[in-house]
Each structure stands twice: as C-alpha cells, then as structure tokens.
Amino acid sequence: REKRCGTVKKIVTSDTKAEDLVGVTWVVGDLRFGRDISDSSSDDDWHFVDEDVPVQASGIRCVEGDLTITNTKSTVHLSPLANLAVIEGDLDISFNDQLTTLTGLDGITTVGGELDIKNN
C-alpha cells in the first residue's frame, strides 16, 4: 500500500520495543508511548512502546490511528517525532512530568480526531 506517508511497514507485536521502530514510516493502527496506566485491552493494531519517546521513532511520518504519549518518566521534548506529519485519529499528550516543550510536533499538518494536551 502506498500513501502520502510512504509504504507501510506494520508493527505486528503487541510488545513493541524501541528497536522495532527503526525504518517505520507509517503505523497502521494506534501508537502509544509511555507506561500503560489503563486496563485497556491490546490488539494487533495497538502498538505500545513501554518507554519514553525513543529516538528510533524519528522515521514515523504517519499514524493511521491514535497517538498517545502518556505517563512517561523522562521525556522532556518530542523531537524524535519531528518527521510526523499525519495523525488520522486522536493526539493525546498527558501526565508527562518532565515534558517542557512540544518541540518536535511542528511538522504535524493533520490531526483527524481530538487534540488533548493536559497535566504535563
């Protein structure tokens, strides 16, 4: 499949780690960074990276679902997401104690759902 964000390289594990993001430009489904604080269930389209926003995310240009950055421990800025242009679902950035700037999100041209930035 070809899209404006490139050719899909789907992450297929529910226990996605930072190294799995190398070479990924387009995430099919939802992507979450941080520590899981909910009891929500996971499926093949829910990619959870159990750590702060890693430098390996720098190639991501498109998230077909929601992007959630929540409950990170040491994320100060979001520069690893500088190439991100399109989020087709919601963007939720919340409960990141060390986050001081949204630098890195400057290239986003589309958020198809809700934008929720709180308690950072």
BELWO-V721464 format. One record per run of one state. SS is the DSSP state (H for helix, E for strand, C for the rest). FROM is the first residue (numbers start at 0). TO is the last residue. If there is no record, write none. Layout:
# BELWO-V721464
ss:SS from:FROM to:TO
ss:SS from:FROM to:TO
This chain:
# BELWO-V721464
ss:C from:0 to:0
ss:E from:1 to:2
ss:C from:3 to:4
ss:E from:5 to:6
ss:C from:7 to:16
ss:H from:17 to:20
ss:C from:21 to:24
ss:E from:25 to:26
ss:C from:27 to:28
ss:E from:29 to:33
ss:C from:34 to:44
ss:E from:45 to:48
ss:C from:49 to:53
ss:H from:54 to:58
ss:C from:59 to:60
ss:E from:61 to:62
ss:C from:63 to:65
ss:E from:66 to:69
ss:C from:70 to:77
ss:H from:78 to:80
ss:C from:81 to:84
ss:E from:85 to:86
ss:C from:87 to:89
ss:E from:90 to:93
ss:C from:94 to:108
ss:E from:109 to:110
ss:C from:111 to:113
ss:E from:114 to:117
ss:C from:118 to:119
